[in-house]
Amino acid sequence: MTDIEGTTSSIDFVHQSLFPYAKAHLREYLQAHAHDTAVAQSLAQVAQLEQRALTPDRAADVLERWIDEDRKATPLKTLQGLIWAQGYAAGELRGHVYADTPESLRRWHARGVKLYVYSSGSVAAQKLIFGHSDGGDLTPLFAGYFDTNIGGKREAKSYLAILGAIEMPGAGTLFLSDIGEELDAAREAGLQTCQLLRDDKAKPTAAHPQAKDFSQVSRQFGL
């Protein structure tokens, strides 16, 4: 089970391409789609989190601030995913993955390893990144996707819920992430863990096995 940002894909891609794209198109998108079911539900969730009534324009103010703060709020992630979908469909976005990601995922899949994604980005956004990736459509390689609807990534109960959903024991499940606190929570839930140190943005955590890329993961865990 793999994280995305800093693990399969560059943090810079998310922060320098995806986030600015969503912010630039947010107000226009909300004006055009405020009455769509998914958008209306997300706006209602934003108002609930803010504990005040919000017009779409006021909600956009909040959402823009959340983007700047990199807030891991489910309604923000849902709306970002919807906006990115338009960008991918228009050919204005292309999902970044590290060069070793497609090869490793395909090799693991071919060996019968079940692959899952757990990211703070919405499931829809996850599928867009992998479906429109630099390495082609990688979505057929994954058996399932999870986002913050199942719980926060720094909470052990989230990983227990995922184990229940995929019907796998923790000892038989490896979680890959660059974030030590996420790995701590996964280990507390009984999962095996490995920290990816792709670049100098990752903060090494000695409590977990470490790898610089997926080939090192393969060697360490016999994948």
Sine and cosine of phi, psi and omega as CSV:
sin_phi,cos_phi,sin_psi,cos_psi,sin_omega,cos_omega
0.00,0.00,0.78,-0.63,-0.15,-0.99
-0.82,-0.57,0.61,-0.79,0.23,-0.97
-0.96,0.28,0.15,-0.99,0.03,-1.00
-0.95,-0.30,-0.92,0.40,-0.12,-0.99
-0.89,0.45,0.90,-0.44,-0.03,-1.00
0.99,0.11,0.00,1.00,-0.06,-1.00
-0.85,-0.52,-0.89,0.47,0.11,-0.99
-0.99,-0.11,-0.37,0.93,-0.16,-0.99
-0.65,-0.76,0.41,-0.91,-0.06,-1.00
-0.94,0.34,0.68,-0.74,0.12,-0.99
-0.87,0.48,-0.60,0.80,-0.01,-1.00
-0.88,0.47,-0.60,0.80,0.02,-1.00
-0.87,0.50,-0.70,0.71,-0.02,-1.00
-0.92,0.40,-0.73,0.68,-0.12,-0.99
-0.99,0.13,-0.47,0.88,-0.07,-1.00
-0.98,-0.21,-0.26,0.97,0.01,-1.00
-0.88,-0.48,-0.85,0.53,-0.10,-0.99
-0.93,0.37,-0.77,0.63,-0.04,-1.00
-0.87,0.49,-0.75,0.66,0.03,-1.00
-0.88,0.47,-0.58,0.81,0.01,-1.00
-0.89,0.45,-0.72,0.69,0.00,-1.00
-0.89,0.46,-0.68,0.73,-0.02,-1.00
-0.90,0.43,-0.65,0.76,-0.04,-1.00
-0.92,0.40,-0.49,0.87,-0.07,-1.00
-0.96,-0.28,0.03,1.00,-0.14,-0.99
-0.88,0.48,-0.81,0.58,-0.09,-1.00
-0.90,0.44,-0.68,0.73,0.03,-1.00
-0.88,0.48,-0.66,0.75,-0.02,-1.00
-0.92,0.39,-0.69,0.72,-0.01,-1.00
-0.90,0.43,-0.63,0.78,0.03,-1.00
-0.89,0.46,-0.60,0.80,-0.06,-1.00
-0.99,0.14,-0.44,0.90,-0.16,-0.99
-0.79,-0.61,0.30,0.95,-0.09,-1.00
-0.85,0.53,-0.46,0.89,-0.05,-1.00
-0.99,-0.11,-0.03,1.00,0.11,-0.99
-0.91,0.41,0.57,-0.82,-0.12,-0.99
-0.83,0.56,-0.78,0.63,-0.06,-1.00
-0.90,0.44,-0.63,0.78,0.00,-1.00
-0.94,0.35,-0.71,0.70,0.00,-1.00
-0.87,0.49,-0.65,0.76,0.03,-1.00
-0.91,0.42,-0.66,0.75,0.01,-1.00
-0.91,0.42,-0.66,0.75,0.03,-1.00
-0.90,0.44,-0.60,0.80,0.06,-1.00
-0.91,0.42,-0.60,0.80,0.03,-1.00
-0.93,0.36,-0.60,0.80,0.05,-1.00
-0.89,0.47,-0.73,0.69,0.01,-1.00
-0.88,0.48,-0.63,0.78,0.01,-1.00
-0.91,0.42,-0.68,0.73,0.01,-1.00
-0.92,0.40,-0.56,0.83,0.02,-1.00
-0.99,0.11,-0.23,0.97,0.01,-1.00
0.86,0.51,0.67,0.74,0.06,-1.00
-0.32,-0.95,0.42,-0.91,0.04,-1.00
-0.95,0.32,0.61,-0.79,-0.05,-1.00
-0.67,-0.74,0.74,-0.67,0.21,-0.98
-0.97,0.26,0.31,-0.95,0.06,-1.00
-0.80,0.60,-0.60,0.80,-0.01,-1.00
-0.94,0.35,-0.64,0.77,0.06,-1.00
-0.93,0.37,-0.61,0.79,0.06,-1.00
-0.89,0.46,-0.59,0.81,0.04,-1.00
-0.89,0.46,-0.61,0.80,0.06,-1.00
-0.85,0.52,-0.72,0.70,0.00,-1.00
-0.90,0.43,-0.72,0.69,-0.06,-1.00
-0.90,0.43,-0.62,0.78,0.05,-1.00
-0.89,0.45,-0.63,0.77,0.05,-1.00
-0.91,0.42,-0.66,0.75,0.02,-1.00
-0.89,0.46,-0.62,0.79,0.04,-1.00
-0.88,0.47,-0.71,0.70,0.01,-1.00
-0.88,0.47,-0.55,0.84,-0.02,-1.00
-1.00,0.07,-0.10,0.99,-0.11,-0.99
0.81,0.58,0.71,0.70,-0.01,-1.00
-0.93,0.35,0.73,-0.68,0.00,-1.00
-1.00,-0.01,0.85,0.53,-0.04,-1.00
-0.99,-0.14,0.77,-0.64,-0.09,-1.00
-0.84,0.54,-0.72,0.69,0.00,-1.00
-0.89,0.46,-0.57,0.82,0.08,-1.00
-0.89,0.45,-0.72,0.70,-0.03,-1.00
-0.90,0.45,-0.60,0.80,0.04,-1.00
-0.90,0.44,-0.74,0.68,-0.02,-1.00
-0.92,0.39,-0.64,0.77,0.07,-1.00
-0.85,0.52,-0.69,0.72,-0.01,-1.00
-0.87,0.49,-0.64,0.77,0.01,-1.00
-0.91,0.40,-0.65,0.76,0.02,-1.00
-0.93,0.37,-0.68,0.74,0.02,-1.00
-0.89,0.46,-0.56,0.83,0.01,-1.00
-0.84,0.54,-0.66,0.75,0.05,-1.00
-0.90,0.43,-0.65,0.76,0.00,-1.00
-0.91,0.42,-0.67,0.74,0.04,-1.00
-0.91,0.41,-0.68,0.73,-0.01,-1.00
-0.89,0.45,-0.54,0.84,-0.01,-1.00
-0.99,0.10,-0.06,1.00,-0.02,-1.00
0.98,0.21,0.23,0.97,-0.01,-1.00
-1.00,0.04,-0.25,0.97,0.02,-1.00
-0.77,-0.63,0.51,-0.86,0.10,-0.99
-0.62,-0.78,0.73,-0.68,-0.11,-0.99
-0.96,0.28,0.84,-0.54,0.04,-1.00
-0.99,0.14,0.71,-0.71,0.22,-0.98
-0.71,-0.71,0.52,-0.85,0.06,-1.00
-0.88,0.47,0.45,-0.89,-0.10,-0.99
-0.84,0.54,-0.56,0.83,-0.03,-1.00
-0.99,0.12,-0.18,0.98,-0.09,-1.00
-0.90,0.44,-0.80,0.60,-0.04,-1.00
-0.86,0.51,-0.70,0.71,-0.03,-1.00
-0.88,0.48,-0.71,0.70,-0.04,-1.00
-0.92,0.38,-0.70,0.71,0.01,-1.00
-0.87,0.49,-0.67,0.74,0.00,-1.00
-0.92,0.40,-0.62,0.79,0.02,-1.00
-0.92,0.39,-0.70,0.71,0.01,-1.00
-0.90,0.44,-0.67,0.74,0.02,-1.00
-0.89,0.46,-0.67,0.74,0.00,-1.00
-0.90,0.44,-0.46,0.89,0.01,-1.00
-1.00,0.08,0.05,1.00,0.06,-1.00
1.00,0.00,0.16,0.99,0.04,-1.00
-0.97,0.24,0.79,-0.61,0.06,-1.00
-0.99,0.17,0.80,-0.61,-0.08,-1.00
-0.95,-0.33,0.70,-0.71,0.02,-1.00
-0.73,-0.69,0.39,-0.92,0.07,-1.00
-0.90,-0.44,0.68,-0.73,0.17,-0.99
-0.72,-0.69,0.94,-0.33,-0.09,-1.00
-0.66,-0.75,0.41,-0.91,0.06,-1.00
-0.95,0.32,-0.38,0.93,0.11,-0.99
-0.93,0.37,0.51,-0.86,-0.03,-1.00
-0.87,0.50,0.39,-0.92,0.04,-1.00
-0.84,0.55,-0.65,0.76,0.02,-1.00
-0.87,0.49,-0.66,0.75,0.01,-1.00
-0.93,0.38,-0.60,0.80,0.04,-1.00
-0.87,0.50,-0.72,0.69,-0.03,-1.00
-0.91,0.41,-0.52,0.85,0.03,-1.00
-0.93,0.38,-0.72,0.70,0.00,-1.00
-0.86,0.51,-0.74,0.67,-0.04,-1.00
-0.98,0.20,-0.47,0.88,0.00,-1.00
-0.97,0.24,-0.43,0.90,-0.02,-1.00
-0.86,-0.52,0.62,0.79,-0.12,-0.99
-0.99,0.16,0.26,-0.97,0.09,-1.00
-0.86,0.52,-0.45,0.89,-0.04,-1.00
-0.99,-0.15,0.30,0.95,-0.01,-1.00
1.00,-0.06,-0.16,-0.99,-0.01,-1.00
-0.98,0.20,0.94,-0.34,-0.03,-1.00
-0.99,-0.17,-0.04,1.00,-0.08,-1.00
-0.87,0.49,-0.54,0.84,0.01,-1.00
-0.91,0.42,-0.23,0.97,-0.03,-1.00
-0.98,0.19,-0.33,0.95,-0.11,-0.99
-0.99,-0.13,0.66,-0.75,0.03,-1.00
-1.00,0.02,-0.25,0.97,0.00,-1.00
-0.03,-1.00,0.29,-0.96,-0.04,-1.00
-0.71,-0.70,0.60,-0.80,0.03,-1.00
-0.69,-0.72,0.59,-0.81,0.06,-1.00
-0.74,-0.67,-0.29,-0.96,-0.10,-0.99
-0.95,0.30,-0.07,1.00,0.13,-0.99
-0.89,0.45,-0.42,0.91,0.02,-1.00
-1.00,0.02,-0.22,0.98,0.02,-1.00
0.68,-0.73,0.22,-0.98,-0.01,-1.00
-0.94,0.35,0.50,-0.87,-0.10,-0.99
-0.98,0.22,-0.15,0.99,0.03,-1.00
-0.96,-0.29,0.34,0.94,0.00,-1.00
-0.87,-0.49,0.81,-0.59,-0.05,-1.00
-0.86,0.50,-0.55,0.84,-0.05,-1.00
-0.89,0.45,-0.46,0.89,0.03,-1.00
-0.90,0.43,-0.67,0.74,-0.01,-1.00
-0.95,0.33,-0.56,0.83,0.09,-1.00
-0.90,0.43,-0.63,0.77,0.03,-1.00
-0.91,0.42,-0.63,0.78,0.02,-1.00
-0.91,0.41,-0.68,0.73,0.03,-1.00
-0.85,0.52,-0.64,0.77,0.05,-1.00
-0.91,0.41,-0.61,0.79,-0.02,-1.00
-0.94,0.35,-0.60,0.80,-0.05,-1.00
-1.00,-0.09,-0.06,1.00,0.05,-1.00
0.83,0.56,0.79,0.62,0.03,-1.00
-0.76,-0.65,0.57,-0.82,0.09,-1.00
-0.97,0.25,0.46,-0.89,0.01,-1.00
-0.87,0.50,-0.63,0.78,-0.04,-1.00
-0.90,0.44,-0.38,0.93,-0.01,-1.00
-0.99,-0.16,0.20,0.98,-0.06,-1.00
-0.81,-0.59,0.79,-0.62,0.00,-1.00
-0.95,-0.31,0.80,-0.60,0.04,-1.00
-0.96,-0.29,0.78,-0.63,-0.01,-1.00
-0.93,-0.36,0.80,-0.59,0.02,-1.00
-0.37,-0.93,0.31,-0.95,0.09,-1.00
-0.99,-0.11,-0.12,0.99,-0.12,-0.99
-0.98,-0.20,0.88,-0.47,-0.05,-1.00
-0.86,0.52,-0.65,0.76,-0.03,-1.00
-0.91,0.42,-0.56,0.83,0.07,-1.00
-0.93,0.37,-0.67,0.74,0.02,-1.00
-0.91,0.42,-0.59,0.81,0.05,-1.00
-0.87,0.50,-0.72,0.69,-0.02,-1.00
-0.90,0.43,-0.66,0.75,0.01,-1.00
-0.90,0.44,-0.69,0.73,0.01,-1.00
-0.90,0.43,-0.62,0.79,0.05,-1.00
-0.87,0.49,-0.52,0.85,0.03,-1.00
-0.99,0.13,-0.02,1.00,0.08,-1.00
0.99,-0.16,0.07,1.00,0.00,-1.00
-0.99,0.16,0.42,-0.91,0.25,-0.97
-0.96,0.26,0.46,-0.89,-0.06,-1.00
-0.68,-0.73,0.42,-0.91,0.13,-0.99
-0.48,-0.88,0.77,-0.63,0.01,-1.00
-1.00,-0.05,0.80,-0.60,0.07,-1.00
-1.00,0.02,0.80,-0.60,0.04,-1.00
-0.91,-0.41,0.96,0.26,-0.10,-0.99
-0.95,0.31,-0.56,0.83,-0.04,-1.00
-0.43,-0.90,-0.11,-0.99,-0.09,-1.00
-0.97,0.26,-0.04,1.00,0.07,-1.00
-0.98,0.22,-0.41,0.91,0.00,-1.00
-0.97,0.25,0.67,-0.74,0.02,-1.00
-0.98,-0.21,0.95,-0.32,-0.07,-1.00
-0.84,0.54,0.67,-0.74,0.05,-1.00
-0.84,-0.54,0.94,-0.35,-0.12,-0.99
-0.90,0.43,-0.28,0.96,-0.06,-1.00
-0.95,0.31,-0.18,0.98,-0.08,-1.00
-0.78,-0.62,0.50,-0.86,0.15,-0.99
-0.84,0.55,0.50,-0.87,-0.08,-1.00
-0.79,-0.61,0.47,-0.89,0.04,-1.00
-0.52,-0.86,0.56,-0.83,0.02,-1.00
-1.00,0.03,-0.33,0.94,0.04,-1.00
-0.36,-0.93,0.01,-1.00,-0.07,-1.00
-0.95,0.31,-0.41,0.91,0.04,-1.00
-0.91,0.41,-0.60,0.80,0.07,-1.00
-0.93,0.36,-0.56,0.83,0.10,-0.99
-0.87,0.50,-0.71,0.70,0.00,-1.00
-0.85,0.53,-0.71,0.71,-0.03,-1.00
-0.92,0.38,-0.66,0.75,-0.04,-1.00
-0.93,0.36,-0.58,0.81,-0.14,-0.99
-0.92,-0.40,0.16,0.99,0.08,-1.00
0.91,0.41,0.58,0.82,-0.02,-1.00
-1.00,-0.04,0.00,0.00,0.00,0.00
